[in-house]
Amino acid sequence: MKASAGDNTISATMAPASTTDALIGEGKAWGMSTAVDLQDCNPDSIRDRDRIEAYVVELCELIGMKRYGECQIVYFGEGRVAGYSMIQLIETSLISGHFANDTNRAYLDIFSCKGYDPAAVEAFSKQFFGARRSSTAVTLRH
C-alpha cells in the first residue's frame, strides 16, 4: 500500500500480526481495539470525502480485513465538532473515524476479533493524512 502523502511505502509486517494472533482467539482475548489520534493533519486530506473513502479501502487491504457493505461517510456539526465521520463494517467488526476541521485532527478506531499490526495502522494513517504527530492506544478486549 502506498500513501500518497509521500513516496514511502507502508506495509504490514508478518511478525507483529502473528504476535497479535497469538493473543486473540478461543481461550484468549475476544479482539483488539486500536485508537489512533492524528494531530496537525493536512487540512485538505481530512476534508475530502473521496480521500477518506480511499483511506478505508487501502487500510483494509493493508491489515487484511474484508469490508462488509459500503463505507458510510457523513459531514455534519458546527464549530469545534464540524467535519466528516466515517464508519466501515468489516467481517470481523468495524473501523470508524472522526475528522475535526477546527483542529485538523483525526480520531480513528479499529476493532477486530482478527489480529492485525497496530503499528502499521498508525504509520499508514499518519502518512496517509499527512499528520505531523500521532499517538496510539491498543486494548485487548475480553
C-alpha positions as a printed NumPy array, in Angstrom:
array([[  0.   ,   0.   ,   0.   ],
       [  1.325,   3.41 ,  -0.836],
       [  0.025,   6.509,   0.868],
       [  0.101,   9.473,  -1.47 ],
       [  1.44 ,  11.807,   1.208],
       [  4.938,  10.772,   0.146],
       [  6.97 ,   8.219,  -1.717],
       [  7.393,   5.875,   1.258],
       [  5.57 ,   2.578,   1.222],
       [  3.852,   1.336,   4.358],
       [  3.314,  -2.394,   4.513],
       [  2.188,  -4.727,   7.27 ],
       [  4.884,  -6.874,   8.79 ],
       [  4.256, -10.541,   9.463],
       [  5.86 , -10.685,  12.924],
       [  3.59 ,  -8.206,  14.753],
       [  0.434,  -9.636,  13.16 ],
       [  1.374, -13.18 ,  14.189],
       [  2.102, -11.881,  17.695],
       [ -1.365, -10.347,  17.94 ],
       [ -2.916, -13.518,  16.507],
       [ -1.364, -15.392,  19.452],
       [ -3.275, -13.085,  21.835],
       [ -6.681, -13.364,  20.161],
       [ -8.871, -16.441,  19.851],
       [-10.592, -19.145,  21.843],
       [ -9.479, -19.008,  25.468],
       [ -7.736, -15.676,  24.804],
       [ -8.9  , -12.113,  24.144],
       [-12.046, -11.724,  22.022],
       [-10.463,  -8.997,  19.942],
       [ -8.293,  -5.923,  19.78 ],
       [ -9.195,  -2.256,  19.693],
       [ -6.753,   0.366,  18.433],
       [ -7.358,   4.089,  18.853],
       [ -5.178,   6.299,  16.658],
       [ -5.155,  10.066,  17.246],
       [ -3.624,  12.179,  14.489],
       [ -2.634,  15.812,  15.072],
       [ -1.757,  18.518,  12.556],
       [ -3.189,  16.637,   9.566],
       [ -3.091,  18.026,   6.061],
       [ -6.356,  20.044,   6.094],
       [ -7.294,  19.078,   2.537],
       [ -6.977,  15.356,   3.271],
       [ -9.408,  15.298,   6.204],
       [-11.954,  17.488,   4.38 ],
       [-12.12 ,  15.277,   1.277],
       [-14.812,  12.584,   1.341],
       [-13.219,  10.613,  -1.519],
       [ -9.832,  10.66 ,   0.222],
       [-11.369,   9.328,   3.439],
       [-13.036,   6.528,   1.489],
       [ -9.743,   5.688,  -0.256],
       [ -8.099,   5.523,   3.186],
       [-10.601,   2.919,   4.352],
       [-10.119,   0.763,   1.254],
       [ -6.323,   0.917,   1.479],
       [ -6.264,   0.356,   5.249],
       [ -8.428,  -2.753,   4.913],
       [ -6.08 ,  -4.106,   2.251],
       [ -3.047,  -3.313,   4.415],
       [ -4.297,  -5.147,   7.505],
       [ -6.097,  -7.941,   5.684],
       [ -9.679,  -7.024,   6.608],
       [-12.659,  -7.702,   4.358],
       [-15.071,  -4.781,   4.048],
       [-18.744,  -5.539,   4.571],
       [-21.046,  -3.175,   2.715],
       [-20.393,   0.405,   1.753],
       [-18.347,   2.866,   3.775],
       [-20.605,   5.49 ,   5.364],
       [-19.156,   8.999,   5.409],
       [-21.252,  11.894,   6.665],
       [-20.388,  15.574,   7.098],
       [-22.117,  17.369,   9.966],
       [-21.673,  19.561,  13.037],
       [-20.791,  23.174,  13.642],
       [-17.763,  24.959,  15.022],
       [-15.397,  22.765,  17.016],
       [-17.11 ,  19.491,  16.07 ],
       [-17.687,  20.13 ,  12.345],
       [-16.248,  17.574,   9.98 ],
       [-16.658,  14.132,   8.484],
       [-17.463,  10.985,  10.429],
       [-16.869,   7.587,   8.886],
       [-17.839,   4.005,   9.629],
       [-16.913,   0.849,   7.742],
       [-18.161,  -2.529,   8.839],
       [-15.624,  -5.294,   8.361],
       [-16.333,  -9.014,   8.586],
       [-14.541,  -9.122,  11.933],
       [-16.098,  -5.9  ,  13.365],
       [-15.611,  -2.23 ,  12.341],
       [-13.458,   0.787,  11.568],
       [-14.619,   4.29 ,  12.459],
       [-13.205,   7.771,  12.301],
       [-13.972,  11.382,  13.11 ],
       [-12.221,  14.25 ,  11.348],
       [-12.189,  17.604,  13.158],
       [-11.878,  20.576,  10.81 ],
       [-11.334,  23.118,  13.602],
       [ -8.162,  21.423,  14.872],
       [ -7.03 ,  19.431,  11.796],
       [ -7.153,  16.238,  13.843],
       [ -8.41 ,  12.75 ,  13.112],
       [ -9.618,  10.165,  15.606],
       [ -9.603,   6.612,  14.248],
       [-10.779,   3.371,  15.865],
       [-10.198,  -0.15 ,  14.587],
       [-11.836,  -3.074,  16.389],
       [-11.46 ,  -6.64 ,  15.174],
       [-11.572, -10.172,  16.519],
       [ -8.83 , -10.945,  13.953],
       [ -5.264,  -9.874,  14.71 ],
       [ -3.556,  -7.017,  12.866],
       [ -0.491,  -4.824,  13.334],
       [ -1.385,  -1.639,  15.289],
       [  1.996,  -0.049,  14.469],
       [  1.32 ,  -0.468,  10.738],
       [ -2.131,   1.112,  11.227],
       [ -0.625,   4.142,  12.973],
       [  2.216,   4.62 ,  10.478],
       [ -0.077,   4.245,   7.471],
       [ -2.742,   6.578,   8.904],
       [ -0.198,   9.245,   9.836],
       [  1.339,   9.172,   6.375],
       [ -1.993,   8.998,   4.521],
       [ -3.419,  12.094,   6.229],
       [ -0.113,  13.976,   6.383],
       [ -0.188,  14.197,  10.195],
       [  2.796,  15.687,  11.977],
       [  2.131,  13.794,  15.226],
       [  0.245,  10.705,  16.259],
       [ -0.479,   8.555,  19.284],
       [ -1.986,   5.117,  19.602],
       [ -3.633,   3.123,  22.38 ],
       [ -4.226,  -0.612,  21.991],
       [ -6.652,  -2.546,  24.174],
       [ -7.27 ,  -6.259,  24.187],
       [-10.996,  -6.875,  24.607],
       [-12.066,  -9.848,  26.745]])
